[in-house]
Amino acid sequence: MIEYLSLKRITSEYLAEIEDATKEVVERGWYLQGEAVKSFEDTYANYIGTRHCISCGNGLDALTLILRAYKELGILQEGDEVIVPANTYIASILAITENQLKPILIEPSLDTYEIDDSLIESRISTHTKALMIVHLYGRCAYSERIAELCKKHGLKLIEDNAQAHGCEYKGIKTGALGDASAHSFYPSKNLGALGDAGAVTTNDAELASVIRALTNYGSSEKYIFPYKGRNSRMDEIQAAVLNVKLQYLEEDNLRRRKIADYYLENIQNPLITLPKQSGKENVWHIFPILCAQRERLQEFLKAHDIQTAIHYPIPPHKQACYQEWTHYSLPITEKIHREELSLPVYQCLTRQESAQIAEAINLFKG
């Protein structure tokens, strides 16, 4: 069976270095807010190209803390609107509603599966204060038009970079394109820890200071609490793992691009819609194809010993937790969520495995 994703295979490539790095943490006897976290924050900020990196517990916390910090600074207020793609993973939207802000759902483009920037301006109102772009599936969602709209309407641009570590737009890394960016290091990500971990990157020193306090119970200094914060901290073990894996991120992303290129060149089936080629603007966290007979295709591939995944079967506006939105008509979002199937694309796949996957898809008759 070709696994959709083998974390064991990925980890084995760096296992000796990870064991050495985590052993150092254990022997140092300092397990939170220590040298490994400081080293990762500095190195990752430098990699992304921002002045500040604030580590936290996970990607959802990173998004939530950005919005919460803007509220503490008086830039956002309860009830303000945040524009967000309708087809995102639910975490993007949970962060908005947790802060008592109102998500404004915008359809994606079928060409990119990213937010359709031609639909944004018509949805901007006097209550709109921020735009959250999501670099979904590892593809850059940023555009000059988005930047112009944010400048014209005075909107904060927030990036959900959970799936796009190392992605670029004209030589600038995603995570450095907006006012603040949230990153997830969930184990399956292109840069994944061995557990939960996240971070915020920004060039805004004041915002960074508030977020750092919020991650640590709201404390600006020991036993001083200007904010009602939370406990959301990356531990030293996860930081040590990330310090090792960050060294290989560019190489690993290149390997993913080569696998994606192979699929784009060799999958030729009229029942399948392939994603568009996108160069360095895509790090292929996910290789999404569309098929009207998705479940049949998934079963067909399973019978050929190929495991796949679905991202995501139910869109946010159809989830029970947002039942007030179930009447929304978002046909493009619904089509993507109804037809999307993810092929294995992680960096350890061999050419033989990639060929087996492409050949099997080409045999599918529906």
N, C-alpha and C positions, 0 to 999 in steps of 0.2 A: 504493500500500500504506500503510495506517495502521500505523505501527510500534508495537510494544508499549511501547517506551520509546525516546525520542530524546534522548540526552545532548547531542547537537549543538544541538538546538532549545532545550533548557534552558539550556545554557551561553551561547548567543548572546544571551539576554536580559540577561546581566550582563557581556558580553564586554569592553566598554570599561573597566568598573571593575576587572575581573579583570586586564586587561593593565596598567593603571596600578598596581595593588597589587603584582603580581609584579615589575614593573619596579623598583619601590621596593626590593624585597628584593634583586634582582640588583645594583642600584647601591650598596646599603648594604654588600654584601660579607660579610654574616653570615648563614649558611644553616641553622644549627641552634641551638636554645635561645636565640633572640633576641627581638626586639621583637614580631614578628608572633605568635609562639606565646604569649608572655606576654599580649598583648592579647586573643587568642582565649580563653585560659583564664579570664581575668577576666570577659570579656563573656559567655561561655557559662555560667559559674557563676552570674552575675547573672540570666541569662535563665531557667535551669532553677530557680533559687531555692535554691542550696546555697552553702556557704561555700568549698568547694574544687572545683576542676576540675584534673585531672592529665591532660595529653595523652599519647598513646602511639601506637604504630605502626598499630594496627588494632583492630577490635571484638573479635576473638577474644583478642588480648592483654589488652584491658581486662577481660574476664571472668576470664581466667586469673590476672591480677595481683591482682584482688580476693581470690580464693580463696587465692592464695599468700600475700598479706599477712596474711590471717586466720590462716594456719598459722604464719607468723613471729611473730605476736602471741600464739600459744598458744590461740587461740579455736577453731581447727579442728586436727584431727590426722588423720594418714593413716588411712583406713578409715571416717571419719565419713560419714554419709549427707547428701545434699543432694536435696531434693525438687525436681522439675523437670517441666514438661509433656512428655508423650510425643510430641506432634506438633510440637515445635519444630524449627528448623533445627539441624543437627548441631553447630554451633559451641557452643551452650549446653552440650551434653553433653561435647564435647571438652575444654572448660575444666575440667569436674569431674574427668574421668578423668585428665587430665594432672597433676592435683594429687593423684593416688592417693586420691581420694574416691569414694564410691559413689553414682551417680545412682539415685534412686527415681522411676520413671516414672509419672506420673499422667495419666489420660485427660482430654481436653478436654470442654467442653460443646458440644453441637451447635448451641446457640443463639448462642454467641459465638466458637467455635473457640479460646477461651482456657482455661486450666487450670480444671477443675471444682472449685471450692472446697469442695463438699460431700463430696468424696472424699479430701481431704487428711488430716484428723485420724486416720482409721483406719490410715493408713500411717506415722504418726509413731511412732518407737521411741526407746529410750534412746540410740541412736546418731545420731539425726537432729539436726543442728546448724544447718541452714540451709534456707531455701526460696528457690528462684530462680523468679521469675515472668518470663514473656516476653511483652512487649506485641506479640504476633504480628500481622502484617499492618498494624500501625499502630493497633491497638485496645488500649485500656487493659485490663490483666488484673488490676489491683488491686481489692480489695474490703475492706469493713470486716471481713468474716469472716476474711480472710487476716491482716489486722493483729491481730485478736484472737487467732488461733491462734499467731502468732509471739510475742506477749506472753505468752500462757498457757504455752507450751512453751519459752520462752527461745531462739527461733530467730532467726538473722540473716536479714533480708529483703533479697535481692539482686535488682535489676531488670536484665533484659536489655532495654535500650531502643534496640537497634540499628535498629528499624524505626519508631520512634514519636516522633521529634523534634517537640516542640511539642504533643503530646497532653496532655490535662488530666483530672484527677479532682477534681471540686468545687473548681475554681480553682487546684489545685496541679499543676504539671507532672510528668509521668512523668519519672523521673530524680531526683526529690526526695521520693519516697514511701517509700522503703526506707532501709536502712542504707548502701547503696552501689549505684551504677548504672553499667553499661557502655554505651557509645555507640559506634556504628560510623558513619564518614563515607565509606564506600565510595561510589563515584560515583553509583550508582543510588538511594541513600537520599534521603529528603526533604531533608535537609541533606547534600549530597554534595561531597566534595573532587574533585580531578582525579587522584586516585590513592588509595592506602590511607592511612587515618588513623583514630584512635580516641581515646577519652577515658574517664575515670572521674570521676563526680561523687559527692560525699559531704559530710556535715557533721562527720565524724569526723576531727579534726586528726591524731591518731596514725596512723590508717589511711592518710590522705593522705600523710603523711611517709614511711611505709614503701613505699607504691606508687611514689612519686616516685623513691625510691632504687632500687627494683627495675627501673624503666624505664631506668636509667642505669648498667647493669652492677652494681647493688647498692651504688652509691656514695652515701654521705650527704654527703660533701664530697670535693673533688678528691683522688684517690689513697687514699681511705679507704673500705674495702669491708666493712661489717658483714653484708652479705647476698650470696649467690651469685645475682646478678641477670642481666639480659639487656639487650640493646640494643633498645629499643622506644620510639622517639621520633618525634613528629610534626615534619616539617621545616617551615621557614619559608615555603616556597612554598605548601604545602597550608594552612597557617594563614592566609596572606594571602587565599587563595581563600575559605576558610570565613568569614573576617571580612566579606567582601563579601556572601556568600550568606545569612549569618545575618540580615542586615538585612531580607531579603525572605521569611523563612521563614513568618511568620504569614500574609502575603498569599498565598503559594504554597499553604499548607495550606487556606486558605479556597477557593481555586480548585479544589483537589482535592475538597473537600467538595461543591462545587456540581456537579461532574461525577458524583460518587457519588450525589448526590440525584437527578440526572437519570436515571441508570440505575435507581434504586429506584422512581422514578415511572413509567418508560416501558418497562422490560423486563417483559413479561407473557407468560410461556411456562411451562406446567405441567411441562415437563421440566427446568426450571431452579430451583434453590434459591438465592435471593438472601440476602446477609448482612443482618443486622438493622440498622436505623438506630440511631445511637449518639451523635449530637451532637458535642460537643467531646472526647468520650472516644475519638474515632477521627480520625486524620489521613490515613487511606486510603493508606498506603504501597503497599498491594496491594488491589485490589477482587476478592475471591475469590467465585466462584460454584461451586456443586456441580452436577454432571450425571453421571448413571449412564452416559451414552454420551459421556464426555469426548473421547475420541480422534476420534469422528465429528464432534462439535461443533467441535473445533479445526480439523479438515480443512475443514469447511463454512465456517467463518469465514475460513480462509486463501483459499478459493476466492472469497470476497467481499472479498479484499484487506484483511483484518484480521488482524494478528499478535497472538497471545496467548502466555502463558507458563504453566508449571505449577510451583507451589510447595507441595509438593515431591513428586516421583513416588515416592520410596522413603522410608518413615519410618526414623528412626534405628535402631530395634530390628530392622530387616530388612537393615541394611547389613552388608557383609562384615567391616568393622572391629569390629563388635560381634556377631560370630557366636554368642557365648554367650547372646545374648538372642533368637535367632530363634524359640524355642519360646514366647515371650510371646504372650498373646492380648490384643490391644488393639483391639477391633473399631471403636471410634469413630475412633481415630487412623487406622486402616487405611482406613476409609471416606473420611475427608477426603483422605488422600493418594492414594486411588484415583480420586476424583471431582473434586478441586479444579482449577479453571481460572481463571487471572487475566486480567482484562480491562484494556486500557489505561486508566490513570487519572491519568497525570502532568499537571502543571498547564498544559502548553502545548496540550493538546487543544482543538480548537474545538468549538462547539456542533454544527456540521455533522458533524464526525467522531463525536462522541458519539451523535448521532442515527443516523448510518449504522450504528454498532455495535449500538445497541438494536434498530433495525429488522431487521438481519440475524439477531440472536438470536431475535427473534419469529417469523421465517420458518422456523426450524429444526424439522423434524418427526421427527428421529431416524433 
